[in-house]
Amino acid sequence: VVGGEFLARTLVAQQVRAQVITALQLPADQQLDVTVGGIVLPQLIVGRLDELQLSSQKVALGPIVGAVSAEATGVPIRGGALDSASGRVTIDAAQLETIVTSTSLPVDAVTLVGADVKASGSVTLLGPSLPLALTLTPGAENGALTLTPTSATVGTVTVASKDTSAVARLLKPLFATQRVCIADRLPAGVYLSALRVDRNTLVASFAVDGAITADEQLQQPGTC
């Protein structure tokens, strides 16, 4: 029995790993750990896995590269929808800097402070180029990563996004919410649901449609 349980656990983990790598179009040698909760043999008889946990230290999902963890419950073995699934990708400031500098914001450096993203660069205002510092609030909207500027410091002058001063009007283009779509790098049944700063890292949370295991359209890449 012990030998059968060990073999079943190993085979299930290998099959899950292979299917996830295929679904996310990851390299064949992608490091991905799979843990099956509970005793596996009875779950195989029933045809449903109670709980699966997946983790990897480094995965590329579109412009986001970071550590990944995911959980799924009620995973069908012989077809059908799973009960629930969710995941998280944790990235550092260097990875976020790559994303921010790909937007229209005139910034070239990023740090994570408290619950905000701090970006610095330069902006031309009425002639001369002046140092710029922005405070950005990360978020998610319709599956896209969003960065919303809440304050800007140009030289020694600081204005908030809600200010109506003459300087604030000049800087209005800087306060536009920046969106970075990653839906085309993920299956249609997986989408970005939240984005937050936690302990000097950016945590991206993903929701998964339970029907993804049964609906081939949800397994295809999404669109931006």
C-alpha positions in Angstrom: 0.0 0.0 0.0 2.8 2.4 0.9 4.6 1.6 -2.4 1.4 2.2 -4.3 0.7 5.5 -2.6 4.2 6.7 -3.3 4.0 5.7 -7.0 0.6 7.3 -7.4 1.7 10.5 -5.8 4.7 10.7 -8.0 2.8 10.0 -11.2 0.0 12.5 -10.4 2.6 15.2 -9.7 4.4 14.5 -13.0 1.1 14.6 -14.9 0.0 17.9 -13.3 3.4 19.5 -13.9 3.3 18.5 -17.6 -0.2 19.9 -18.1 0.6 23.2 -16.3 3.7 23.7 -18.4 1.8 23.0 -21.6 -1.1 25.3 -20.6 1.2 28.2 -19.7 3.6 27.6 -22.6 6.6 27.3 -20.2 9.9 25.8 -21.1 10.0 22.0 -20.8 12.7 22.2 -18.1 10.8 24.8 -16.0 11.3 24.3 -12.3 7.8 23.6 -10.9 7.1 21.8 -7.7 3.7 20.0 -7.3 2.3 18.9 -4.0 -0.8 16.7 -3.7 -2.7 17.0 -0.5 -4.1 14.1 1.5 -3.8 10.4 0.6 -3.7 10.0 -3.1 -5.0 6.5 -3.8 -8.6 7.1 -2.4 -8.7 10.3 -4.4 -7.8 8.5 -7.6 -10.6 6.0 -7.0 -13.1 8.8 -6.5 -11.7 10.6 -9.5 -11.0 14.0 -7.9 -8.0 15.4 -6.1 -8.9 17.3 -2.9 -6.0 19.8 -3.1 -3.0 20.7 -5.3 -0.3 23.2 -4.6 2.2 24.4 -7.1 5.2 26.6 -6.7 8.3 27.9 -8.6 11.0 30.3 -7.7 11.1 31.9 -11.2 8.4 31.9 -13.9 7.9 34.3 -16.8 4.3 35.4 -17.4 4.4 38.1 -20.0 6.4 41.0 -18.6 6.2 39.6 -15.1 9.0 37.3 -13.9 8.9 36.2 -10.3 8.2 33.5 -7.8 4.8 31.7 -8.3 2.5 29.9 -5.9 -0.9 28.4 -6.7 -3.6 26.3 -5.1 -6.5 24.3 -6.6 -9.2 22.3 -4.9 -11.6 19.7 -6.3 -9.4 18.9 -9.3 -11.1 16.4 -11.6 -9.0 13.5 -13.0 -11.4 12.3 -15.7 -12.7 15.6 -17.0 -15.0 18.3 -15.7 -14.5 21.6 -13.9 -12.4 22.1 -10.8 -13.9 23.6 -7.6 -11.6 26.6 -7.2 -8.1 27.8 -8.0 -6.0 30.9 -7.5 -2.4 32.0 -7.7 0.2 34.7 -6.9 3.3 36.0 -8.5 5.8 37.9 -6.4 8.2 40.3 -8.1 10.9 42.7 -6.9 11.5 46.4 -7.7 13.9 45.5 -10.5 11.2 43.5 -12.4 8.6 46.2 -11.8 11.1 48.8 -13.1 11.1 46.9 -16.4 7.3 47.1 -16.6 7.0 50.8 -15.5 9.7 52.0 -18.0 7.8 50.3 -20.8 4.9 52.7 -20.2 4.6 56.3 -21.4 5.8 57.6 -18.0 9.1 59.5 -18.2 10.8 57.4 -15.5 13.9 55.3 -15.3 14.0 54.0 -11.7 11.5 52.3 -9.4 11.4 51.5 -5.7 8.7 49.9 -3.5 7.8 51.9 -0.3 4.9 51.0 2.0 1.9 50.3 -0.2 3.1 52.5 -3.1 5.4 52.4 -6.0 7.9 55.2 -6.2 9.3 56.1 -9.6 11.9 58.8 -10.6 13.0 60.3 -13.8 12.8 63.7 -15.5 10.3 65.8 -17.3 10.5 68.9 -19.6 8.3 71.7 -18.2 8.2 75.1 -19.9 11.7 74.6 -21.3 14.2 73.1 -18.9 14.4 69.4 -17.9 13.5 68.9 -14.3 13.8 65.9 -11.9 10.6 64.0 -11.5 9.3 61.8 -8.7 6.0 60.0 -8.9 4.0 58.0 -6.3 2.0 55.2 -8.0 -0.7 53.0 -6.7 -0.7 49.5 -8.3 -3.9 47.7 -9.2 -5.7 45.5 -11.6 -8.5 46.3 -14.1 -10.1 44.0 -16.6 -7.1 41.6 -16.3 -4.6 44.4 -16.9 -1.9 45.6 -14.6 -2.5 49.3 -13.7 -0.3 52.0 -12.2 -2.2 55.1 -11.1 -0.1 58.2 -10.2 -1.4 59.9 -7.0 1.3 62.6 -6.6 4.2 64.1 -8.6 7.2 66.1 -7.5 8.8 68.2 -10.2 11.9 70.0 -8.9 10.8 71.2 -5.4 7.1 71.4 -6.2 4.8 68.6 -5.2 1.2 68.3 -6.5 -1.5 65.6 -6.0 -3.6 64.1 -8.7 -6.7 65.9 -7.4 -5.0 69.4 -7.3 -6.4 72.1 -9.6 -3.5 74.5 -9.5 -1.8 75.8 -12.6 1.1 73.4 -12.1 -1.2 70.5 -11.6 -2.9 71.3 -14.9 0.5 71.3 -16.6 1.3 67.9 -15.1 -2.1 66.4 -15.9 -0.8 64.0 -18.5 1.5 62.4 -15.9 -1.6 61.4 -13.8 -3.1 59.2 -16.4 -3.5 55.6 -15.3 -1.0 53.3 -17.0 -2.2 49.9 -18.2 0.0 46.9 -19.1 -1.9 44.0 -20.6 -0.7 40.5 -19.9 -3.8 38.6 -20.9 -2.3 37.4 -24.2 0.5 35.7 -22.2 -2.0 33.6 -20.1 -4.8 31.1 -20.8 -8.1 32.9 -21.2 -9.3 31.3 -18.0 -6.6 32.9 -15.9 -6.7 36.6 -15.2 -5.0 39.2 -13.0 -7.3 40.1 -10.2 -5.3 42.3 -7.8 -1.9 44.0 -7.4 -0.4 45.2 -4.1 2.9 46.1 -2.5 3.9 43.8 0.4 7.2 43.9 2.3 9.1 45.6 -0.5 7.7 43.2 -3.2 4.9 43.4 -5.6 2.3 40.7 -5.3 0.1 39.9 -8.3 -2.9 37.8 -7.6 -4.6 35.7 -10.3 -8.1 34.2 -10.4 -8.8 31.0 -12.3 -12.1 30.0 -13.9 -12.9 26.5 -12.6 -14.2 25.5 -16.1 -10.7 25.8 -17.5 -10.1 22.1 -17.1 -13.2 21.3 -19.3 -13.4 24.2 -21.7 -10.8 24.3 -24.4 -11.5 27.9 -25.2 -10.4 28.9 -21.7 -7.2 27.0 -22.2 -6.2 29.1 -25.2 -4.2 32.4 -24.8 -6.3 35.4 -23.9 -6.5 38.7 -25.8 -5.6 42.2 -24.9 
